[in-house]
């Protein structure tokens, strides 16, 4: 009986070591991809982004890590936004379809439900940007998902980023507000700086600050916008979008 107990004890310990090793490896891989995506984002060269998404998908099929699943969704979130920005609508639509599968899967985990809701709201907004006629029925659904994300977790920075995006891009006649957008982006940034998610290698953090600066600019709060732009470049002087486009245009316009 002692031999049998020892046998199962050893087997259990071995299983625990395997589980811990797999989880550690998954987190290490996630961290590595975080910096890859970040460097691509700040340089404006997104050519390898789809390959990295595919690699993460393959890793997820093996490790079943919910953190990897969340990172896949966030990677789709960034890439679709870029595709829309460079007028590659057909590709964007295809990636939205793929992403929504992962979002649905992520929503099954209670600890990630808020992230899933925020991303669902974001991708519905992407569909609207591809076809403005969808705004009538998709707009309210997008807002409901974003509000639900905040209800589930008021400290979720991704939910506040999406709340900011909604307020920024929504027409003023139906509730859009640059002032409210600035407040929401500020909450997201504070959460990323103070919470468990560190800003290091976090492209969403820089993106939120870029939109905060533009929100301040649009409300006429030039000094605040200037400080945010300066902060961004002090953190990441190689951020091409800010360094070569937004900030020079801003300075030329307000000086």
Helices and strands as residue ranges (DSSP letters): H 2-43, H 49-63, H 66-85, H 89-106, G 110-112, H 113-130, G 132-134, H 135-152, H 157-169, G 172-174, H 178-194, H 203-218, H 222-235, H 240-240, I 241-246, H 247-254
